[in-house]
Amino acid sequence: MGDLVDRLSEVVGAAQVLTGEAISPDYSHDESLTATPGFPMAVVRPRRAAEVAALLRIADERAVPVVARGSGTGLSGAAVPHGEGIVVSFERMDSIVEVDTANHVAVVEPGVRLEQLDAALEPHGLVYPVFPGELSAALGGNVSTNAGGMRAIKYGVTRHHVLGLEAALVSGQLIRTGGKYVKTSTGYDLTQLIVGSEGTLALVTEATLRLQPRSTHAATLLAPFRTLAEVTSAVPRIVHAGVGPRILEYIDALTMAAITANVDLDLGIPVEIREAAQAYLVVVLEGNDADRVEEDTANAGILLDSLGAIDVYVLPPSAGAELISAREKAFFVAKAAGADDIIDVVVPRAAIPEYMVKVAAIADEYGALVTGCGHVGDGNIHLTVFQPDKSRRVGLLRAVYQQGMALGGAISAEHGIGTEKLDHFLALEDPAKIDLMRGIKAVFDPNGILNPGKLLG
């Protein structure tokens, strides 16, 4: 190990190679509720892409596992270190290289955080519209997991905004994929292959991101419904109405009570309506013309009323912002309440009512409490599971995932596979697809040093 540390120190400097007690516990875990923390042999903190490439070459020569780390906000165990490997932390690679207003792109290093990029873009009237709910998340991690969030109904997920990458390979080479253009028909799309690969193919050292104009006006509607089926039935009608919602979110009654209590938020909903509501639909509209936003808000309210909403509330701007912020903190509320797991299944949005009926039956079968909220506009459902018995919880999760896939969905919409969904993924996915993925992995990483034990086992 001493010789390895010396080699790593030659690349980044001795002060940027942490070992033993110098490794903070923060490096040992991500935000997964179930992943077992671990400490690596060393944490290395490069500052330049060339250093990342050199580190990978050294690790590959010695068959030393490498785990990339951004800000550690992932929820699947993908950033948990390997005990006999090194962590490459991108905390020092946190520069916004360029904001190109003519091409509406930003070029960023992987350690740049969402809140940092948002603050830099605001003066230009631009926005990077992917907000996965944790603004301290780093862009490199978002790219590696194809992060989504509540705004996916309008803007899509991370892969829809990554135009190009710089990435370090285990050979010690740096490659560039894509660029400041929105379409190409020039060979395989290596950019999109690396997006969502959870650090198993290459380490992203720079990303070129598509930007959008920043809206100046917004309105938040809150509509309580008696059943979740009514909520999901309303969604395609709202989408078809042409109002272009930025956010279309469902929150069940238990989750709504918990997240609003957590921030002491009173939305002014009468007790009798709260007692009658099983689920809520949150609709956020935006635009640069105040009159148009007001007109769309009025039309959406009329439509929600006709679709069976118990009532429709247009929240004051401050209350609307507080509700969205409270929803983004749902994970931490569930964690504080003692949740045993939080998962992110995706199904076709029209299948959500049927799926939730099946989830309720599965929860009863396994003696569990399952609550939820989700990005109902794109079928992404976040389920909070309370079942402390591990064997029963594993059985419940397998059944929940299996039902989602049977309805045309997938195990993970935005959190990734990591270690915590690995067994379910390998058991339920088409073996031919798994073999193909492993073949791709072998081309990029023949010695299997990049994030071993994650995604593909």
Residue pairs with C-beta under 8 A, 6 or more apart in sequence:
1 19
1 41
1 42
4 41
4 42
4 58
4 62
4 64
5 17
5 19
5 42
7 58
8 17
8 42
8 44
8 55
8 58
8 86
9 16
9 17
11 44
11 46
11 51
11 54
11 55
11 58
12 44
12 45
12 46
12 47
12 51
12 55
16 44
16 45
16 46
16 47
16 92
17 42
17 43
17 44
17 45
18 24
18 27
18 42
18 43
18 44
18 45
19 41
19 42
19 43
23 39
23 40
23 42
23 43
25 37
26 72
27 39
27 40
27 43
27 69
27 72
27 81
27 87
27 89
28 37
28 38
28 39
28 80
28 81
29 35
29 37
29 38
29 72
29 79
29 80
30 72
30 73
30 74
30 75
30 76
30 77
30 78
30 79
30 80
30 418
31 72
31 73
31 74
31 75
31 331
32 74
32 75
32 76
32 77
32 80
32 418
32 420
33 75
33 335
33 339
33 340
33 341
33 342
34 77
34 340
34 341
34 420
35 76
35 77
35 80
35 418
35 419
35 420
36 80
37 80
38 80
38 81
38 82
38 83
39 81
39 83
40 67
40 81
40 82
40 83
40 85
40 86
40 87
41 64
41 83
41 84
41 85
41 86
42 86
42 87
43 86
43 87
43 89
44 55
44 86
44 87
44 88
44 89
45 89
45 91
45 92
46 52
46 55
46 88
46 90
46 92
46 93
47 92
47 93
48 93
49 93
49 166
49 168
49 174
49 205
49 206
50 174
52 88
52 93
52 168
52 203
52 205
53 168
53 169
53 172
53 173
53 174
53 205
54 172
55 66
55 86
55 88
56 66
56 168
56 169
56 170
56 171
56 172
56 203
56 449
57 170
57 171
57 172
58 64
59 65
59 66
59 85
59 86
59 170
59 449
60 170
60 171
60 172
60 447
60 449
63 447
63 449
64 84
64 85
64 86
64 449
65 82
65 84
65 85
65 86
65 449
65 450
65 451
65 452
66 85
66 86
66 87
66 88
66 203
66 449
66 450
66 451
67 79
67 80
67 81
67 82
67 85
67 86
67 87
67 88
67 199
67 451
68 79
68 87
68 88
68 90
68 110
68 140
68 144
68 199
68 203
68 204
68 451
69 79
69 87
69 88
69 89
69 90
69 91
69 141
70 79
70 90
70 110
70 111
70 137
70 138
70 139
70 140
70 141
70 142
70 144
71 91
71 111
71 113
71 136
71 137
71 138
71 141
72 79
72 141
73 134
73 136
73 137
73 138
73 141
74 141
74 145
74 415
74 416
74 418
75 331
75 342
75 344
75 415
75 416
76 145
76 412
76 415
76 416
76 417
76 418
76 419
76 420
76 421
77 418
77 419
77 420
77 454
78 144
78 145
78 198
78 199
78 416
78 417
78 418
78 419
78 451
78 454
78 455
79 141
79 418
80 418
80 419
81 87
82 452
82 453
85 449
85 452
88 203
90 109
90 110
90 111
90 138
90 140
91 111
92 111
93 109
93 110
93 111
93 140
93 205
94 109
94 111
94 112
94 113
94 116
94 138
95 108
95 109
95 112
96 106
96 107
96 108
96 109
96 112
96 116
96 117
96 120
97 107
97 108
97 109
97 206
98 105
98 106
98 107
99 106
99 120
99 121
99 124
99 126
100 106
100 107
100 180
101 124
101 126
103 180
104 126
104 210
104 211
104 212
105 163
105 180
105 208
105 209
105 210
105 211
106 117
106 120
106 121
106 126
106 128
106 208
106 209
106 211
107 206
107 207
107 208
107 209
108 117
108 139
108 206
108 207
108 209
109 139
109 140
109 205
109 206
110 138
110 139
110 140
110 141
110 143
110 203
110 204
110 205
110 206
110 207
111 138
111 139
111 140
112 138
112 139
113 135
113 136
113 137
113 138
113 139
114 128
114 130
114 131
114 132
114 134
114 135
114 136
114 137
114 138
114 139
114 142
115 135
115 136
117 128
117 139
118 127
118 128
118 135
121 127
121 128
121 211
121 214
122 214
125 213
125 214
126 211
126 212
126 213
126 214
127 211
127 212
127 213
127 214
127 215
128 161
128 209
128 211
128 212
129 151
129 154
129 155
129 161
129 212
130 142
130 147
130 148
130 149
130 151
130 152
130 155
130 156
130 157
130 158
130 161
131 149
131 150
131 151
131 328
132 142
132 147
132 148
132 149
132 414
133 149
133 150
133 327
133 328
133 331
134 328
137 147
139 207
139 209
140 204
140 207
141 147
142 158
143 158
143 162
143 165
143 194
143 195
143 204
143 207
144 195
144 196
144 197
144 198
144 199
144 204
144 416
145 158
145 196
145 198
145 414
145 415
145 416
146 157
146 158
146 159
146 195
146 196
146 414
146 416
147 157
147 158
147 414
148 157
148 158
148 375
148 378
148 380
148 413
148 414
149 157
149 375
149 414
150 247
150 249
150 324
150 327
150 328
150 375
151 246
151 247
152 375
152 377
152 378
152 380
152 414
153 239
153 245
153 246
153 247
153 248
153 375
153 377
153 378
154 244
154 245
154 246
154 247
155 161
155 212
155 246
157 414
158 195
158 196
159 192
159 195
159 196
160 210
161 209
161 210
161 211
162 178
162 191
162 192
162 195
162 207
162 208
162 209
162 210
163 178
163 179
163 180
163 181
163 182
163 191
163 208
163 209
163 210
164 176
164 177
164 178
164 179
164 180
164 191
164 207
164 208
165 176
165 177
165 178
165 190
165 191
165 194
165 195
165 204
165 206
165 207
165 208
166 174
166 175
166 176
166 177
166 204
166 205
166 206
166 207
167 174
167 175
167 177
167 194
167 202
167 203
167 204
167 205
168 174
168 202
168 203
168 205
169 175
169 202
169 444
170 202
170 444
170 445
170 446
170 447
170 449
170 450
174 205
175 190
175 202
177 189
177 190
177 191
177 194
178 184
178 189
178 190
178 191
178 208
179 208
180 208
182 210
193 201
193 440
194 201
194 202
194 204
196 416
197 455
198 416
198 417
198 418
198 451
198 454
198 455
199 450
199 451
199 454
200 441
200 444
200 445
200 450
200 451
200 454
200 455
200 456
201 440
201 441
201 444
201 445
201 450
202 444
202 450
203 450
213 288
215 246
215 286
215 287
215 288
216 287
216 288
217 286
217 287
217 288
217 289
217 290
217 293
218 246
218 284
218 285
218 286
218 287
218 293
218 317
218 320
219 284
219 285
219 286
219 293
219 294
219 296
219 297
219 314
219 320
220 282
220 283
220 284
220 314
220 315
220 317
220 319
220 320
220 321
220 323
220 324
221 282
221 283
221 284
221 285
221 297
221 300
221 301
221 304
221 312
221 313
221 314
221 315
222 267
222 269
222 280
222 281
222 282
222 283
222 312
222 313
222 315
222 323
223 234
223 280
223 281
223 282
223 283
223 304
223 309
223 310
223 311
223 312
223 313
224 269
224 273
224 274
224 276
224 277
224 279
224 280
224 309
224 310
224 311
225 231
225 234
225 277
225 278
225 279
225 280
225 281
225 308
225 309
225 310
226 276
226 277
226 278
226 308
226 310
227 278
227 279
228 250
228 252
228 278
228 279
228 352
228 353
228 356
229 353
230 279
230 307
230 308
230 309
231 250
231 279
231 280
231 281
231 376
232 250
232 349
232 350
232 352
232 353
232 376
233 307
233 308
233 353
234 281
234 303
234 304
234 307
234 308
234 309
235 248
235 281
235 349
235 376
235 377
236 349
236 350
237 303
237 307
238 245
238 248
238 283
238 300
238 303
238 304
239 245
239 248
239 377
241 299
241 300
241 303
243 285
243 296
243 299
243 300
244 285
244 296
245 283
245 284
245 285
245 300
245 377
246 284
246 285
246 286
247 282
247 283
247 284
247 324
247 377
248 281
248 282
248 283
248 284
248 375
248 376
248 377
249 281
249 282
249 327
249 373
249 374
249 375
249 376
249 377
250 279
250 280
250 281
250 282
250 373
250 374
250 376
251 259
251 279
251 280
251 282
251 327
251 373
252 278
252 279
252 280
252 371
252 372
252 373
253 274
253 277
253 278
253 279
253 280
254 371
255 330
255 371
255 372
255 373
255 384
256 280
256 373
257 274
258 330
258 333
258 334
258 337
259 326
259 327
259 329
259 330
259 333
260 266
260 267
260 323
260 326
262 326
262 329
262 332
262 333
262 336
263 322
263 325
263 326
263 329
265 319
265 322
265 323
265 326
267 313
267 315
267 319
267 323
268 313
269 311
269 313
273 310
273 311
276 310
277 310
281 304
281 309
281 376
282 323
282 324
282 327
283 300
283 304
284 320
284 324
285 293
285 296
285 297
285 300
286 293
287 293
287 296
297 314
301 312
301 314
304 312
305 312
315 323
327 373
330 373
330 382
330 384
331 342
334 342
334 371
334 384
335 342
337 386
338 386
339 384
339 385
339 386
340 385
340 386
340 387
340 388
340 393
341 384
341 385
341 393
341 397
341 420
342 382
342 383
342 384
342 385
343 382
343 383
343 385
343 397
343 400
343 401
343 412
343 415
343 421
344 380
344 381
344 382
344 383
344 412
344 413
344 414
344 415
345 355
345 380
345 381
345 383
345 400
345 401
345 404
345 409
345 410
345 411
345 412
345 413
346 378
346 379
346 380
346 381
346 404
346 409
346 410
346 412
346 413
347 355
347 379
347 381
347 404
347 407
347 408
347 409
348 379
348 407
348 408
348 409
349 376
349 377
349 378
349 379
351 379
351 407
351 408
351 409
352 376
352 379
352 381
354 407
355 381
355 403
355 404
355 407
355 409
356 372
356 381
358 403
359 370
359 372
359 383
359 400
359 403
360 370
362 370
362 396
362 399
362 400
362 403
363 369
363 370
363 396
365 396
365 399
366 387
366 392
366 393
366 395
366 396
366 399
367 387
367 392
368 385
368 386
368 387
368 392
368 393
368 396
369 385
369 386
369 387
370 383
370 384
370 385
370 386
370 396
370 400
371 383
371 384
371 386
372 381
372 382
372 383
372 384
373 382
374 380
374 381
374 382
375 413
378 413
379 409
379 413
380 413
380 414
381 413
383 400
385 393
385 396
385 397
387 393
387 396
397 424
398 424
398 427
398 428
401 411
401 421
401 424
401 428
402 428
404 410
404 411
405 411
405 428
411 417
411 421
411 424
411 425
411 428
411 429
412 421
412 425
415 421
416 455
417 425
417 454
417 455
418 454
418 455
419 453
419 454
422 453
422 454
422 455
422 457
425 455
426 434
426 456
426 457
434 456
437 455
437 456
438 456
441 448
441 456
442 448
444 450
